[in-house]
Amino acid sequence: MVVIEKPWGKEELLEKNEKYVVKRLTMHKGHCCSIQYHEYKTETVYLLKGSLKIYIGDTKEELDEMVVNQDDFITLNPYRIHRMEAIEDAVYLEASTPELDDVVRLEDNYKRV
Protein backbone atom coordinates (compact mmCIF):
# COMPACT_ATOMS: atom_id res chain seq x y z
CA MET A 1 0.00 0.00 0.00
CA VAL A 2 1.25 3.47 -0.91
CA VAL A 3 0.54 6.27 1.61
CA ILE A 4 0.68 9.87 0.39
CA GLU A 5 0.63 12.57 3.05
CA LYS A 6 -1.55 15.55 2.13
CA PRO A 7 -1.88 18.93 3.85
CA TRP A 8 -5.47 17.97 4.74
CA GLY A 9 -4.75 14.38 5.85
CA LYS A 10 -3.59 11.37 3.87
CA GLU A 11 -4.37 9.23 0.86
CA GLU A 12 -3.79 5.46 0.85
CA LEU A 13 -3.61 3.77 -2.55
CA LEU A 14 -5.21 0.36 -1.96
CA GLU A 15 -5.42 -0.84 -5.57
CA LYS A 16 -4.38 0.46 -8.97
CA ASN A 17 -4.70 -1.49 -12.18
CA GLU A 18 -5.55 -0.77 -15.80
CA LYS A 19 -9.30 -0.71 -15.09
CA TYR A 20 -9.79 1.02 -11.71
CA VAL A 21 -8.24 2.64 -8.63
CA VAL A 22 -9.32 2.36 -4.98
CA LYS A 23 -8.07 4.81 -2.35
CA ARG A 24 -8.83 5.32 1.34
CA LEU A 25 -8.64 9.01 2.26
CA THR A 26 -8.48 10.59 5.69
CA MET A 27 -9.40 14.27 5.92
CA HIS A 28 -9.03 16.19 9.18
CA LYS A 29 -11.81 18.37 10.57
CA GLY A 30 -11.79 21.88 9.11
CA HIS A 31 -9.59 20.96 6.14
CA CYS A 32 -10.54 20.64 2.48
CA CYS A 33 -9.14 19.54 -0.83
CA SER A 34 -8.80 21.76 -3.89
CA ILE A 35 -11.71 23.06 -5.89
CA GLN A 36 -11.07 20.82 -8.87
CA TYR A 37 -12.38 18.80 -11.75
CA HIS A 38 -11.22 15.89 -13.88
CA GLU A 39 -11.18 15.75 -17.66
CA TYR A 40 -11.39 11.94 -17.91
CA LYS A 41 -11.69 10.43 -14.45
CA THR A 42 -15.01 9.33 -12.96
CA GLU A 43 -14.95 8.71 -9.22
CA THR A 44 -17.35 7.48 -6.57
CA VAL A 45 -16.82 8.60 -2.97
CA TYR A 46 -18.21 6.42 -0.15
CA LEU A 47 -18.01 7.80 3.40
CA LEU A 48 -16.88 5.25 5.98
CA LYS A 49 -16.67 7.52 9.02
CA GLY A 50 -17.26 11.17 9.92
CA SER A 51 -18.98 13.89 7.94
CA LEU A 52 -18.07 15.78 4.75
CA LYS A 53 -19.47 18.84 3.07
CA ILE A 54 -19.24 18.44 -0.68
CA TYR A 55 -19.33 21.47 -2.93
CA ILE A 56 -20.38 20.53 -6.46
CA GLY A 57 -21.43 22.34 -9.61
CA ASP A 58 -20.80 23.33 -13.19
CA THR A 59 -18.86 26.53 -12.38
CA LYS A 60 -16.56 27.55 -9.52
CA GLU A 61 -18.83 30.52 -8.77
CA GLU A 62 -22.02 28.45 -8.44
CA LEU A 63 -21.34 25.40 -6.28
CA ASP A 64 -24.15 23.64 -4.44
CA GLU A 65 -23.43 22.23 -0.97
CA MET A 66 -24.42 18.85 0.34
CA VAL A 67 -23.50 17.04 3.54
CA VAL A 68 -22.63 13.36 3.41
CA ASN A 69 -22.46 11.14 6.46
CA GLN A 70 -21.44 7.56 7.13
CA ASP A 71 -22.63 5.17 4.39
CA ASP A 72 -23.54 8.01 1.98
CA PHE A 73 -21.94 8.11 -1.47
CA ILE A 74 -21.74 10.33 -4.53
CA THR A 75 -20.41 9.82 -8.06
CA LEU A 76 -18.50 12.65 -9.74
CA ASN A 77 -18.33 12.62 -13.53
CA PRO A 78 -15.71 14.36 -15.70
CA TYR A 79 -15.83 18.18 -15.73
CA ARG A 80 -18.01 18.27 -12.59
CA ILE A 81 -16.36 20.86 -10.32
CA HIS A 82 -16.09 19.70 -6.71
CA ARG A 83 -14.43 20.09 -3.32
CA MET A 84 -14.65 18.03 -0.13
CA GLU A 85 -14.44 19.68 3.31
CA ALA A 86 -14.33 17.72 6.58
CA ILE A 87 -17.02 18.84 9.01
CA GLU A 88 -15.49 16.33 11.42
CA ASP A 89 -12.59 13.92 10.89
CA ALA A 90 -13.62 11.81 7.92
CA VAL A 91 -12.48 8.57 6.31
CA TYR A 92 -13.79 7.71 2.87
CA LEU A 93 -13.17 5.39 -0.04
CA GLU A 94 -12.70 6.67 -3.55
CA ALA A 95 -13.19 4.21 -6.41
CA SER A 96 -12.33 5.67 -9.80
CA THR A 97 -11.17 5.10 -13.30
CA PRO A 98 -7.33 4.83 -13.38
CA GLU A 99 -6.34 8.38 -14.44
CA LEU A 100 -4.48 9.34 -11.23
CA ASP A 101 -2.89 12.52 -12.61
CA ASP A 102 -6.14 13.90 -14.05
CA VAL A 103 -6.67 16.79 -11.60
CA VAL A 104 -7.31 20.36 -12.69
CA ARG A 105 -7.07 22.59 -9.60
CA LEU A 106 -9.06 25.81 -9.76
CA GLU A 107 -8.35 26.93 -6.19
CA ASP A 108 -6.29 25.47 -3.36
CA ASN A 109 -5.96 26.57 0.28
CA TYR A 110 -2.46 25.04 0.43
CA LYS A 111 -1.08 26.85 -2.64
CA ARG A 112 -0.63 23.67 -4.70
CA VAL A 113 -0.57 24.10 -8.46
N, CA, C and O of each residue as an XYZ file, in Angstrom:
452
protein
N       0.848     -1.177      0.000
C       0.000      0.000      0.000
C       0.893      1.240      0.000
O       1.881      1.310      0.731
N       0.534      2.197     -0.818
C       1.250      3.468     -0.907
C       0.474      4.503     -0.095
O      -0.732      4.662     -0.287
N       1.158      5.211      0.814
C       0.543      6.272      1.614
C       1.128      7.610      1.172
O       2.346      7.787      1.148
N       0.259      8.539      0.825
C       0.676      9.870      0.386
C       0.134     10.878      1.398
O      -1.077     11.045      1.540
N       1.051     11.544      2.097
C       0.633     12.574      3.054
C       0.144     13.794      2.284
O       0.758     14.205      1.300
N      -0.950     14.361      2.733
C      -1.554     15.548      2.128
C      -1.661     16.626      3.206
O      -1.668     16.299      4.392
N      -1.743     17.894      2.827
C      -1.876     18.932      3.851
C      -3.186     18.829      4.636
O      -3.293     19.378      5.733
N      -4.169     18.141      4.090
C      -5.468     17.972      4.741
C      -5.636     16.615      5.422
O      -6.650     16.375      6.077
N      -4.648     15.722      5.273
C      -4.753     14.379      5.848
C      -3.842     13.426      5.123
O      -2.641     13.672      5.009
N      -4.406     12.326      4.625
C      -3.593     11.370      3.874
C      -4.459     10.605      2.890
O      -5.683     10.542      3.002
N      -3.756     10.021      1.912
C      -4.370      9.229      0.861
C      -3.639      7.890      0.833
O      -2.412      7.854      0.749
N      -4.380      6.801      0.903
C      -3.790      5.464      0.848
C      -4.255      4.786     -0.431
O      -5.452      4.586     -0.638
N      -3.299      4.431     -1.290
C      -3.613      3.774     -2.551
C      -3.728      2.276     -2.280
O      -2.722      1.600     -2.067
N      -4.956      1.762     -2.288
C      -5.210      0.359     -1.963
C      -5.083     -0.554     -3.175
O      -4.627     -1.692     -3.063
N      -5.492     -0.043     -4.339
C      -5.425     -0.844     -5.572
C      -5.347      0.086     -6.767
O      -6.077      1.073     -6.856
N      -4.456     -0.244     -7.679
C      -4.384      0.464     -8.965
C      -4.091     -0.566    -10.036
O      -3.103     -1.297     -9.954
N      -4.945     -0.621    -11.031
C      -4.705     -1.490    -12.177
C      -5.188     -0.775    -13.429
O      -5.551      0.399    -13.359
N      -5.202     -1.441    -14.551
C      -5.552     -0.774    -15.801
C      -7.034     -0.419    -15.904
O      -7.423      0.339    -16.793
N      -7.867     -0.955    -15.008
C      -9.304     -0.706    -15.089
C      -9.846      0.223    -14.008
O     -10.802      0.956    -14.258
N      -9.253      0.208    -12.805
C      -9.787      1.024    -11.711
C      -8.728      1.301    -10.647
O      -7.664      0.684    -10.614
N      -9.071      2.265     -9.773
C      -8.237      2.640     -8.628
C      -9.146      2.689     -7.396
O     -10.290      3.136     -7.474
N      -8.618      2.222     -6.257
C      -9.324      2.361     -4.984
C      -8.377      3.014     -3.988
O      -7.254      2.552     -3.782
N      -8.850      4.103     -3.369
C      -8.075      4.814     -2.352
C      -8.904      4.912     -1.074
O     -10.134      4.931     -1.113
N      -8.197      4.973      0.067
C      -8.826      5.321      1.342
C      -8.235      6.674      1.731
O      -7.017      6.818      1.841
N      -9.097      7.657      1.935
C      -8.643      9.008      2.258
C      -9.070      9.380      3.666
O     -10.178      9.061      4.098
N      -8.186     10.054      4.371
C      -8.482     10.593      5.693
C      -8.350     12.102      5.597
O      -7.301     12.618      5.210
N      -9.420     12.809      5.950
C      -9.401     14.273      5.923
C      -9.721     14.775      7.331
O     -10.710     14.369      7.941
N      -8.869     15.662      7.828
C      -9.034     16.186      9.182
C     -10.061     17.309      9.231
O     -10.197     18.092      8.291
N     -10.775     17.367     10.341
C     -11.815     18.375     10.569
C     -11.305     19.774     10.224
O     -10.214     20.174     10.631
N     -12.121     20.506      9.465
C     -11.793     21.877      9.112
C     -10.913     22.026      7.885
O     -10.662     23.146      7.440
N     -10.440     20.920      7.330
C      -9.587     20.964      6.141
C     -10.400     20.607      4.906
O     -11.492     20.046      5.000
N      -9.840     20.946      3.734
C     -10.541     20.645      2.483
C      -9.521     20.404      1.373
O      -8.368     20.828      1.456
N      -9.973     19.724      0.353
C      -9.142     19.536     -0.834
C      -9.343     20.725     -1.767
O     -10.090     21.652     -1.453
N      -8.686     20.693     -2.888
C      -8.803     21.763     -3.889
C     -10.210     21.822     -4.463
O     -10.946     20.835     -4.446
N     -10.573     23.001     -4.972
C     -11.711     23.065     -5.888
C     -11.132     22.579     -7.206
O     -10.180     23.165     -7.723
N     -11.699     21.513     -7.752
C     -11.071     20.820     -8.872
C     -12.101     20.157     -9.772
O     -13.291     20.084     -9.463
N     -11.593     19.682    -10.895
C     -12.384     18.802    -11.755
C     -11.424     17.863    -12.467
O     -10.206     18.034    -12.416
N     -11.993     16.876    -13.127
C     -11.218     15.893    -13.883
C     -11.712     15.912    -15.329
O     -12.908     16.050    -15.586
N     -10.793     15.775    -16.251
C     -11.179     15.750    -17.661
C     -11.631     14.357    -18.102
O     -12.469     14.239    -18.996
N     -11.093     13.310    -17.493
C     -11.395     11.939    -17.905
C     -11.930     11.082    -16.766
O     -12.792     10.228    -16.972
N     -11.420     11.312    -15.585
C     -11.685     10.428    -14.448
C     -13.114     10.569    -13.927
O     -13.623     11.677    -13.757
N     -13.747      9.424    -13.678
C     -15.008      9.332    -12.960
C     -14.684      8.697    -11.620
O     -13.948      7.712    -11.554
N     -15.238      9.265    -10.545
C     -14.954      8.714     -9.223
C     -16.226      8.638     -8.390
O     -17.124      9.471     -8.513
N     -16.278      7.620     -7.541
C     -17.348      7.479     -6.570
C     -16.726      7.542     -5.186
O     -15.765      6.834     -4.888
N     -17.292      8.406     -4.340
C     -16.817      8.605     -2.974
C     -17.839      7.974     -2.036
O     -19.035      8.248     -2.135
N     -17.355      7.117     -1.116
C     -18.209      6.425     -0.147
C     -17.674      6.725      1.240
O     -16.539      6.365      1.551
N     -18.463      7.373      2.074
C     -18.007      7.800      3.395
C     -18.102      6.658      4.407
O     -19.178      6.116      4.658
N     -16.949      6.308      4.979
C     -16.878      5.247      5.977
C     -17.121      5.763      7.389
O     -17.744      5.091      8.211
N     -16.612      6.986      7.663
C     -16.668      7.525      9.022
C     -16.602      9.042      8.956
O     -15.895      9.597      8.115
N     -17.334      9.720      9.840
C     -17.264     11.172      9.916
C     -18.330     11.847      9.076
O     -19.385     11.278      8.796
N     -18.024     13.087      8.677
C     -18.982     13.887      7.942
C     -18.225     14.835      7.012
O     -17.254     15.476      7.415
N     -18.682     14.914      5.764
C     -18.070     15.784      4.755
C     -19.110     16.735      4.189
O     -20.279     16.381      4.032
N     -18.669     17.941      3.886
C     -19.475     18.837      3.074
C     -18.876     18.767      1.681
O     -17.671     18.949      1.507
N     -19.706     18.505      0.700
C     -19.243     18.439     -0.682
C     -19.836     19.616     -1.436
O     -21.047     19.833     -1.443
N     -18.949     20.366     -2.069
C     -19.332     21.468     -2.933
C     -19.265     20.925     -4.353
O     -18.264     20.322     -4.742
N     -20.323     21.134     -5.126
C     -20.380     20.531     -6.456
C     -21.179     21.421     -7.402
O     -22.201     21.989     -7.018
N     -20.703     21.536     -8.648
C     -21.434     22.341     -9.613
C     -20.761     22.387    -10.963
O     -19.767     21.705    -11.210
N     -21.321     23.201    -11.827
C     -20.802     23.330    -13.189
C     -19.798     24.467    -13.327
O     -18.999     24.482    -14.263
N     -19.837     25.438    -12.380
C     -18.865     26.528    -12.378
C     -18.361     26.735    -10.953
O     -19.048     26.406     -9.986
N     -17.159     27.281    -10.835
C     -16.561     27.548     -9.519
C     -17.389     28.553     -8.723
O     -17.424     28.497     -7.494
N     -18.050     29.468     -9.418
C     -18.826     30.519     -8.766
C     -20.206     30.049     -8.286
O     -20.829     30.712     -7.457
N     -20.677     28.930     -8.792
C     -22.019     28.453     -8.438
C     -21.965     26.993     -8.011
O     -22.384     26.101     -8.749
N     -21.444     26.761     -6.806
C     -21.341     25.402     -6.278
C     -22.451     25.155     -5.256
O     -22.641     25.945     -4.331
N     -23.171     24.064     -5.430
C     -24.154     23.636     -4.439
C     -23.411     22.943     -3.305
O     -22.303     22.443     -3.499
N     -24.016     22.912     -2.126
C     -23.429     22.233     -0.969
C     -24.320     21.081     -0.561
O     -25.546     21.190     -0.551
N     -23.680     19.975     -0.224
C     -24.417     18.847      0.341
C     -23.570     18.214      1.426
O     -22.344     18.192      1.326
N     -24.211     17.704      2.454
C     -23.503     17.037      3.541
C     -23.684     15.539      3.360
O     -24.794     15.050      3.147
N     -22.565     14.817      3.451
C     -22.627     13.357      3.405
C     -22.118     12.817      4.730
O     -21.148     13.319      5.299
N     -22.790     11.791      5.202
C     -22.459     11.141      6.463
C     -22.131      9.677      6.208
O     -22.162      9.213      5.068
N     -21.822      8.970      7.260
C     -21.441      7.561      7.134
C     -22.434      6.803      6.261
O     -23.649      6.927      6.422
N     -21.893      6.019      5.337
C     -22.626      5.169      4.394
C     -23.256      5.928      3.224
O     -23.905      5.309      2.381
N     -23.082      7.251      3.149
C     -23.537      8.008      1.979
C     -22.472      7.926      0.887
O     -21.297      7.695      1.172
N     -22.893      8.115     -0.358
C     -21.939      8.115     -1.468
C     -22.401      9.072     -2.548
O     -23.570      9.451     -2.615
N     -21.447      9.455     -3.396
C     -21.736     10.333     -4.527
C     -20.773      9.981     -5.658
O     -19.611      9.660     -5.410
N     -21.255     10.041     -6.895
C     -20.410      9.821     -8.058
C     -20.184     11.157     -8.756
O     -21.117     11.928     -8.982
N     -18.917     11.411     -9.090
C     -18.503     12.653     -9.741
C     -18.004     12.323    -11.140
O     -17.033     11.586    -11.308
N     -18.673     12.870    -12.128
C     -18.328     12.624    -13.526
C     -17.327     13.666    -14.028
O     -17.162     14.714    -13.405
N     -16.659     13.388    -15.146
C     -15.711     14.359    -15.702
C     -16.329     15.748    -15.856
O     -17.510     15.893    -16.172
N     -15.503     16.756    -15.626
C     -15.827     18.177    -15.727
C     -16.787     18.671    -14.652
O     -17.183     19.836    -14.683
N     -17.170     17.829    -13.709
C     -18.011     18.267    -12.586
C     -17.078     18.877    -11.541
O     -16.238     18.175    -10.978
N     -17.214     20.155    -11.283
C     -16.356     20.857    -10.324
C     -16.778     20.452     -8.916
O     -17.968     20.383     -8.610
N     -15.769     20.179     -8.047
C     -16.091     19.702     -6.707
C     -14.976     20.007     -5.709
O     -13.831     20.277     -6.074
N     -15.359     19.953     -4.449
C     -14.428     20.085     -3.322
C     -15.051     19.356     -2.139
O     -16.262     19.422     -1.931
N     -14.210     18.651     -1.354
C     -14.650     18.026     -0.131
C     -14.067     18.799      1.045
O     -12.900     19.192      1.022
N     -14.885     19.015      2.074
C     -14.444     19.677      3.306
C     -14.901     18.833      4.487
O     -16.064     18.435      4.550
N     -13.994     18.557      5.427
C     -14.327     17.722      6.580
C     -15.028     18.549      7.654
O     -14.436     19.465      8.224
N     -16.276     18.226      7.924
C     -17.024     18.844      9.014
C     -16.500     18.280     10.337
O     -16.391     18.995     11.333
N     -16.185     17.003     10.325
C     -15.489     16.327     11.419
C     -14.500     15.383     10.750
O     -14.599     15.142      9.547
N     -13.553     14.848     11.504
C     -12.591     13.923     10.895
C     -13.350     12.898     10.062
O     -14.331     12.315     10.524
N     -12.897     12.685      8.848
C     -13.620     11.813      7.923
C     -12.671     10.808      7.275
O     -11.513     11.117      6.992
N     -13.184      9.608      7.048
C     -12.475      8.574      6.306
C     -13.429      8.111      5.217
O     -14.579      7.764      5.484
N     -12.927      8.111      3.972
C     -13.794      7.714      2.869
C     -13.010      6.944      1.811
O     -11.798      7.100      1.664
N     -13.739      6.117      1.090
C     -13.172      5.385     -0.036
C     -13.463      6.149     -1.308
O     -14.521      6.760     -1.459
N     -12.507      6.105     -2.221
C     -12.705      6.668     -3.551
C     -12.380      5.574     -4.554
O     -11.242      5.110     -4.637
N     -13.382      5.168     -5.312
C     -13.189      4.214     -6.408
C     -13.309      5.019     -7.693
O     -14.263      5.776     -7.877
N     -12.327      4.848     -8.586
C     -12.332      5.669     -9.796
C     -11.740      4.917    -10.979
O     -11.176      3.830    -10.850
N     -11.895      5.544    -12.127
C     -11.165      5.095    -13.295
C      -9.685      5.405    -13.042
O      -9.391      6.191    -12.141
N      -8.749      4.829    -13.785
C      -7.333      4.833    -13.381
C      -6.501      6.087    -13.681
O      -5.279      6.044    -13.543
N      -7.114      7.183    -14.079
C      -6.340      8.380    -14.441
C      -5.939      9.179    -13.197
O      -6.573     10.183    -12.872
N      -4.889      8.735    -12.505
C      -4.483      9.342    -11.234
C      -4.036     10.793    -11.366
O      -4.266     11.578    -10.447
N      -3.419     11.169    -12.449
C      -2.894     12.523    -12.610
C      -3.898     13.496    -13.227
O      -3.545     14.636    -13.526
N      -5.115     13.070    -13.416
C      -6.138     13.900    -14.050
C      -6.827     14.784    -13.000
O      -7.960     14.519    -12.600
N      -6.124     15.835    -12.563
C      -6.669     16.791    -11.596
C      -6.393     18.196    -12.115
O      -5.241     18.573    -12.329
N      -7.451     18.962    -12.314
C      -7.307     20.361    -12.690
C      -7.754     21.180    -11.480
O      -8.943     21.260    -11.169
N      -6.766     21.789    -10.801
C      -7.073     22.586     -9.605
C      -7.459     24.002    -10.010
O      -6.740     24.663    -10.760
N      -8.596     24.456     -9.508
C      -9.064     25.814     -9.761
C      -8.735     26.740     -8.596
O      -8.540     27.942     -8.779
N      -8.676     26.164     -7.393
C      -8.352     26.927     -6.188
C      -7.862     25.947     -5.136
O      -8.374     24.833     -5.028
N      -6.854     26.371     -4.351
C      -6.286     25.468     -3.357
C      -5.827     26.262     -2.134
O      -5.038     27.199     -2.255
N      -6.321     25.885     -0.967
C      -5.955     26.575      0.277
C      -4.498     26.386      0.648
O      -3.963     27.146      1.455
N      -3.847     25.386      0.074
C      -2.464     25.042      0.434
C      -1.468     25.458     -0.640
O      -0.308     25.047     -0.610
N      -1.921     26.273     -1.589
C      -1.078     26.850     -2.643
C      -0.436     25.805     -3.558
O       0.650     26.025     -4.094
N      -1.121     24.657     -3.735
C      -0.631     23.666     -4.700
C      -1.070     24.079     -6.088
O      -2.121     24.697     -6.257
N      -0.267     23.738     -7.081
C      -0.572     24.098     -8.463
C      -1.459     23.043     -9.085
O      -1.832     23.160    -10.252
